[in-house]
Structures are given as structure tokens and as C-alpha cells.
Amino acid sequence: MAFVSPQQLAQTRVVRAESLLQGEVDLRAYPHRHLALVSSSGFMRSAVPQLMQAVEHLSNYGWELVTVTAVGDGHNVYAFMRRTT
């Protein structure tokens, strides 16, 4: 496990969906209202299912999906989230 530090997360405002799902991220001290999740596709694997699983996970903790987009060559898919609480 490679824990994502609160300082690193506050600076980048981007977290890998995989890291979130593996429990490597603690958002309790996250100081911002918006957050970007990113998932990458690989050989024979789509980024969308993992990304949506992370979106569903965050929705249990007061976050809502704002939009989803693919950036660049489409191998990275981003979900932009907003904290509602």
C-alpha cells in the first residue's frame, strides 16, 4: 500500500480511483470542496468500471458526481466530485 498523504492530496486535488478503493486515501482532513478521481485503462481493461466504483464509494460519504471526461488519448478518465456536506 502507498498511502496518499493529506498534504499531497490537498496540493494535487487528484486521487487515483484505485488508491481510494484500496483504502490508501483518507479524505476526512481534505480541505477542499472539489476533488478529481482518475482511472487509467490498460491492456484489455476499461477505466470506466473502476472509476464508477470509486464514484459510488464516495457518494456514501457526502460526495456527488459533477462530470466525467476522458483527457488526452482517452486512456485516463476523470470524474470530478463535489462534497455536499
Phi, psi and omega in degrees: 000139177241090184299135178270118184289151177302324179294316179297315180295318180296327180285312186275328183060020179229135177226142177288134179303320180300316179297319179297313183291335179271004178075024181268003184230133175244110183269002183299327181258009181295122189274354186253161180273337183244150183211144175250132172258143177228142176224141182247142175272155178226189180301119178065023181222131177270145179281339188295312182302316179295318179298315181291330175296319178293322177299314178299318179300312181292331180296338175287348184240027174087021176250146176232149180285130176264308179197163177233139179209152172262140183242141178068234184280002177090000179281339176250126178244132183246142171241125179261125188244153177230133177281130183262343182255000000 
